[in-house]
Amino acid sequence: MSHPYKKLPPKAFWRKSISSLQTEQVDPVGCFGLQIEKETKVATAGSCFAQHIARHLQSSGFNYYVAEEAHPLLPAAVQKEFNYGTFSARYGNLYTSRQLLQLFKRAFSMFKPCEQVWLHSDGSFRDPFRPNIQPGGFISEEELYFEQQQHLRFVKEMFMNLDVFVFTLGLTECWKDKRDGAVFPLCPGVEGGEFDEAKFEFYNQTVTDVIDDLNEFNILLLDVNPNAKIILTVSPVPLMATAEQETHVLCATTYSKSVLRVAADTVSKKNSNIHYFPSYEIITGNYNRGSYYADDLRNVVEEGVSHVMRLFLKHATTLDLNHHEICSKGEVEIDIEDGAIKAARELVEVECDEELLDR
């Protein structure tokens, strides 16, 4: 007897594409409609997990685009400490779609938030939209404003000149200013500033919110950079904490990631220049039996990151993986020909503002 399932490829069946394969052989990408070449300017932003993508692109010889660079005489360790090269500009973690949209508007003078500076308990000054970007903070409001304006100029340059923008969606929960709707990466008072119920409120974005944010961002980006392509991913890192009063953090994580996953799928299907890459599924899929998470069940170990990047390089780039090894700090080797993965369960340190919520 004939029926539609008879004509489907192996990837459509759980047994053929999941349970009958070794962990490292699972490939849920399917068809990916974008090819990154060596000279393609690839910019990154988003949650903590986006830093892994930037690191592997750079180490694999691709043109990881950093618009905001440190002075060349600054030692590499200092550059890292001050978050140069962590992302394509020094904007720190952009956890939500609303943060991304507002960053673009600020860079192009379309939005100027009421909240401009936070005073820290140590006497230093912090940028409300990247409070952890400068070790020890800024020594004066003048220094902060000058550096902030310089930063936004680099962000504007980045959006105008990038070829591919990889954005990792991390959270739906955010804290926003009641006066103008500005959203922050951290709740005021955690790393500078003071929490004031009259000024700030908690907000958990809906699917509609995220879809609208991403669509508006895409329209604005294409207006200044008509050939720009976007790759969306969803961070597999669970919430550090939830501000939903009656909700367990596990349920809050499920809600947040579900919203982001549906939103990413929706906008990628309706916009030909937007593509979704399933790094979330690769890390969280039960086929790996939780082996891609560290002992805290939250951070992703290098073996999992390498699986994601092996498939990213295979499907989203022109790299010939049959003659290439992905190495990270000399400790991770991936042999594509026999599918063997030799990886220490080490944890590569990333900058994550959210961790300050549970110090």
C-alpha positions as CSV (number, residue, x, y, z in Angstrom):
1,M,0.0,0.0,0.0
2,S,1.2,3.5,-0.8
3,H,0.9,6.6,1.4
4,P,2.7,9.9,1.8
5,Y,5.2,8.7,4.4
6,K,6.6,6.1,2.0
7,K,8.2,8.9,0.0
8,L,9.8,10.8,2.9
9,P,13.6,10.9,3.5
10,P,15.3,9.3,6.5
11,K,15.4,12.7,8.4
12,A,11.6,12.5,8.7
13,F,11.7,9.4,10.9
14,W,12.9,9.2,14.5
15,R,14.4,5.7,14.2
16,K,16.3,6.4,11.1
17,S,17.7,9.8,12.0
18,I,17.9,9.7,15.8
19,S,17.7,6.4,17.7
20,S,19.7,4.3,15.3
21,L,22.6,6.7,15.1
22,Q,25.5,7.5,17.4
23,T,25.2,10.8,19.3
24,E,27.8,12.6,17.1
25,Q,26.1,11.4,13.9
26,V,22.8,13.1,14.6
27,D,22.2,16.0,12.2
28,P,18.9,17.8,12.5
29,V,19.7,20.7,10.2
30,G,18.1,19.4,7.0
31,C,18.1,22.0,4.2
32,F,19.9,25.3,5.0
33,G,19.5,28.1,2.4
34,L,22.6,30.2,3.1
35,Q,26.3,29.7,2.4
36,I,28.9,31.7,4.2
37,E,32.2,32.1,2.3
38,K,35.6,32.9,3.7
39,E,35.3,36.6,2.8
40,T,31.7,37.0,4.1
41,K,31.5,39.5,6.9
42,V,29.8,37.7,9.8
43,A,28.7,39.6,12.8
44,T,27.4,38.1,16.0
45,A,25.2,39.2,18.9
46,G,22.8,37.8,21.5
47,S,23.0,35.7,24.6
48,C,26.0,34.0,26.1
49,F,25.9,31.0,23.6
50,A,26.5,33.4,20.7
51,Q,30.1,33.8,21.9
52,H,30.8,30.1,21.0
53,I,29.7,30.7,17.4
54,A,32.0,33.7,17.1
55,R,34.9,31.8,18.6
56,H,34.6,28.9,16.2
57,L,34.1,31.0,13.1
58,Q,37.2,32.9,13.9
59,S,39.3,29.8,14.6
60,S,38.1,28.2,11.4
61,G,39.4,31.0,9.2
62,F,36.2,32.8,8.4
63,N,35.8,36.6,8.4
64,Y,34.4,37.2,11.8
65,Y,33.5,40.9,11.6
66,V,34.5,43.0,14.6
67,A,33.6,46.6,14.1
68,E,34.6,47.9,17.5
69,E,38.2,46.8,18.0
70,A,40.7,47.6,20.8
71,H,43.8,49.6,20.3
72,P,46.4,47.2,18.8
73,L,48.9,47.9,21.6
74,L,46.5,46.7,24.2
75,P,47.5,43.2,25.5
76,A,45.2,40.3,24.4
77,A,44.3,39.5,28.0
78,V,43.2,43.1,28.6
79,Q,41.2,43.2,25.4
80,K,39.3,40.1,26.5
81,E,38.8,41.6,30.0
82,F,37.2,44.7,28.5
83,N,35.0,42.6,26.1
84,Y,36.6,43.5,22.9
85,G,35.9,40.8,20.3
86,T,33.4,39.0,22.5
87,F,30.8,40.1,20.1
88,S,31.1,42.3,16.9
89,A,30.8,45.4,19.1
90,R,31.0,46.0,22.8
91,Y,27.3,45.7,23.5
92,G,27.5,42.8,25.9
93,N,24.7,40.3,26.2
94,L,21.6,41.1,24.1
95,Y,19.2,38.6,25.6
96,T,16.0,39.7,24.1
97,S,14.6,40.7,20.7
98,R,13.6,44.0,22.2
99,Q,17.2,44.8,23.3
100,L,18.4,44.1,19.7
101,L,15.7,46.4,18.2
102,Q,16.4,49.2,20.6
103,L,20.1,48.9,20.1
104,F,19.6,49.4,16.4
105,K,17.4,52.4,17.0
106,R,19.8,54.0,19.4
107,A,22.7,53.6,17.0
108,F,20.7,55.3,14.2
109,S,19.4,58.1,16.5
110,M,15.8,56.8,16.4
111,F,15.5,56.2,20.1
112,K,17.1,58.0,23.1
113,P,16.2,56.3,26.5
114,C,15.4,58.3,29.6
115,E,17.8,56.2,31.7
116,Q,21.4,57.1,30.7
117,V,23.6,56.2,33.6
118,W,23.6,54.0,36.7
119,L,25.6,54.7,39.9
120,H,27.2,51.6,41.4
121,S,27.7,51.0,45.1
122,D,31.5,51.2,44.6
123,G,31.1,54.8,43.3
124,S,31.7,54.0,39.7
125,F,29.3,54.7,36.8
126,R,27.6,52.0,34.7
127,D,26.0,52.0,31.3
128,P,22.4,50.7,31.9
129,F,22.4,48.8,28.6
130,R,25.7,47.0,29.2
131,P,26.4,47.4,32.9
132,N,29.1,44.7,33.0
133,I,31.0,45.8,29.9
134,Q,33.8,47.8,31.7
135,P,35.6,46.1,34.6
136,G,35.3,48.4,37.5
137,G,32.9,50.7,35.6
138,F,33.5,54.2,34.4
139,I,35.2,56.8,36.6
140,S,32.8,59.6,35.6
141,E,29.5,60.3,33.7
142,E,31.5,62.1,31.1
143,E,33.7,59.1,30.4
144,L,30.6,56.9,30.2
145,Y,28.8,59.2,27.7
146,F,31.8,59.6,25.5
147,E,32.5,55.9,25.3
148,Q,28.8,55.2,24.8
149,Q,28.5,57.5,21.8
150,Q,31.7,56.0,20.3
151,H,30.3,52.5,20.8
152,L,27.0,53.4,19.1
153,R,28.9,54.7,16.1
154,F,30.7,51.4,15.8
155,V,27.3,49.6,16.1
156,K,25.9,51.7,13.3
157,E,29.0,50.9,11.1
158,M,28.5,47.2,11.9
159,F,24.9,47.1,10.8
160,M,25.6,49.0,7.6
161,N,28.6,46.8,6.5
162,L,27.9,43.3,7.7
163,D,27.0,40.5,5.2
164,V,25.5,38.0,7.7
165,F,24.2,38.7,11.2
166,V,24.0,35.8,13.6
167,F,21.7,36.5,16.5
168,T,21.1,34.1,19.4
169,L,17.8,34.6,21.2
170,G,18.2,34.0,24.9
171,L,15.3,35.2,27.0
172,T,11.8,36.6,27.0
173,E,11.9,37.9,30.5
174,C,13.1,41.5,30.8
175,W,13.0,44.6,32.9
176,K,11.8,47.8,31.3
177,D,11.4,51.5,31.9
178,K,7.8,52.5,32.4
179,R,8.5,55.9,31.0
180,D,9.7,55.0,27.5
181,G,9.7,51.2,27.3
182,A,13.5,50.9,27.3
183,V,14.7,47.4,28.3
184,F,17.8,46.4,30.2
185,P,20.0,43.2,30.2
186,L,19.8,43.1,34.0
187,C,17.3,44.3,36.6
188,P,18.2,47.7,37.9
189,G,20.0,47.4,41.2
190,V,21.8,44.1,40.3
191,E,24.9,45.7,38.8
192,G,24.4,49.4,39.3
193,G,21.4,51.7,39.6
194,E,18.6,51.4,42.1
195,F,15.4,49.5,41.7
196,D,12.4,51.8,41.8
197,E,8.9,50.3,41.4
198,A,7.6,53.6,40.2
199,K,10.1,53.6,37.2
200,F,10.8,49.9,36.4
201,E,8.6,46.9,35.8
202,F,9.1,43.2,34.9
203,Y,7.8,42.1,31.5
204,N,7.7,38.6,29.9
205,Q,7.5,38.8,26.1
206,T,4.9,36.9,24.2
207,V,5.4,35.2,20.8
208,T,3.7,38.2,19.1
209,D,6.2,40.5,20.8
210,V,9.2,38.6,19.6
211,I,7.9,38.2,16.1
212,D,7.1,41.9,15.8
213,D,10.5,42.9,17.2
214,L,12.4,40.7,14.7
215,N,10.3,41.7,11.8
216,E,10.8,45.4,12.6
217,F,14.5,44.9,13.1
218,N,14.7,43.1,9.7
219,I,12.9,46.0,7.9
220,L,15.2,48.5,9.5
221,L,18.4,46.5,8.8
222,L,17.4,46.0,5.1
223,D,16.8,49.7,4.8
224,V,20.4,50.5,5.6
225,N,21.9,47.2,4.3
226,P,19.7,45.7,1.5
227,N,21.8,42.6,1.0
228,A,22.0,41.6,4.7
229,K,21.2,38.1,5.8
230,I,20.2,36.9,9.3
231,I,20.8,33.6,11.0
232,L,18.7,33.1,14.1
233,T,19.5,30.6,16.8
234,V,18.0,29.9,20.2
235,S,20.2,29.6,23.2
236,P,20.0,26.2,24.9
237,V,21.2,27.7,28.2
238,P,18.3,27.6,30.8
239,L,17.3,30.7,32.8
240,M,19.6,31.5,35.7
241,A,16.5,32.9,37.6
242,T,12.9,33.8,36.8
243,A,11.0,36.9,38.1
244,E,7.6,35.2,37.5
245,Q,6.4,35.1,41.0
246,E,4.3,31.9,40.9
247,T,6.5,30.0,38.4
248,H,9.3,27.5,38.9
249,V,12.5,28.3,36.9
250,L,12.2,25.1,34.9
251,C,8.7,26.0,33.7
252,A,9.8,29.5,33.1
253,T,12.7,28.2,30.9
254,T,10.3,26.0,28.9
255,Y,8.0,29.0,28.3
256,S,10.9,31.3,27.3
257,K,12.6,28.9,24.9
258,S,9.3,27.8,23.4
259,V,8.3,31.3,22.6
260,L,11.7,32.1,21.1
261,R,11.7,28.9,19.0
262,V,8.2,29.5,17.6
263,A,9.1,33.2,16.8
264,A,12.3,32.3,15.1
265,D,10.5,29.7,13.0
266,T,7.8,32.1,12.0
267,V,10.0,35.0,10.9
268,S,12.4,32.7,9.0
269,K,9.6,31.2,7.0
270,K,8.2,34.6,6.1
271,N,11.4,36.4,5.3
272,S,13.7,35.0,2.6
273,N,16.8,36.6,4.1
274,I,16.3,35.1,7.5
275,H,17.4,31.5,8.3
276,Y,17.0,29.4,11.4
277,F,19.8,27.1,12.6
278,P,18.9,24.4,15.2
279,S,21.7,24.8,17.8
280,Y,19.0,24.6,20.5
281,E,17.8,21.2,19.3
282,I,21.4,19.9,18.9
283,I,22.2,20.7,22.6
284,T,18.8,20.0,24.3
285,G,17.8,16.9,22.2
286,N,17.3,13.8,24.4
287,Y,19.3,11.8,21.9
288,N,22.5,13.0,23.7
289,R,21.1,12.0,27.1
290,G,22.1,15.3,28.7
291,S,25.8,14.8,27.9
292,Y,26.2,18.3,26.4
293,Y,25.5,20.0,29.7
294,A,28.0,20.6,32.5
295,D,27.4,19.4,36.1
296,D,25.3,22.5,36.8
297,L,22.8,21.3,34.1
298,R,23.0,24.8,32.6
299,N,26.3,25.6,30.9
300,V,27.1,23.8,27.6
301,V,30.4,21.8,27.5
302,E,32.8,22.1,24.6
303,E,31.8,18.7,23.1
304,G,28.3,20.0,22.6
305,V,29.5,23.3,21.1
306,S,31.7,21.4,18.7
307,H,28.8,19.3,17.5
308,V,26.8,22.5,16.8
309,M,29.7,24.2,15.0
310,R,30.6,21.1,13.0
311,L,27.1,21.1,11.6
312,F,27.1,24.9,11.2
313,L,30.3,24.7,9.2
314,K,28.9,21.8,7.2
315,H,25.6,23.3,6.2
316,A,26.0,27.1,6.4
317,T,29.5,27.6,5.0
318,T,31.6,26.6,2.0
319,L,34.2,24.9,4.1
320,D,35.2,21.4,2.9
321,L,34.9,19.4,6.2
322,N,36.4,16.3,4.7
323,H,39.8,18.0,4.8
324,H,39.3,20.1,7.9
325,E,39.5,19.7,11.6
326,I,37.8,21.9,14.1
327,C,40.1,22.6,17.0
328,S,39.6,24.7,20.1
329,K,42.6,25.5,22.2
330,G,44.2,22.3,20.9
331,E,41.8,20.2,23.0
332,V,38.9,19.5,20.7
333,E,39.4,17.5,17.5
334,I,36.6,16.4,15.2
335,D,37.3,13.7,12.5
336,I,34.5,14.1,10.0
337,E,35.4,11.1,8.0
338,D,34.8,8.5,10.7
339,G,32.5,10.6,12.8
340,A,34.6,10.2,15.9
341,I,34.6,13.1,18.4
342,K,37.4,13.4,20.9
343,A,36.5,16.2,23.3
344,A,37.2,16.9,26.9
345,R,34.1,17.9,28.9
346,E,35.7,21.2,29.6
347,L,33.7,24.4,30.0
348,V,34.8,27.3,27.9
349,E,34.2,30.5,29.8
350,V,31.8,33.1,28.4
351,E,30.6,36.5,29.5
352,C,27.1,36.1,30.9
353,D,25.5,39.0,32.7
354,E,22.6,36.8,33.8
355,E,24.9,34.9,36.2
356,L,24.9,38.1,38.4
357,L,21.3,37.3,39.4
358,D,22.4,34.4,41.6
359,R,25.8,35.4,43.0
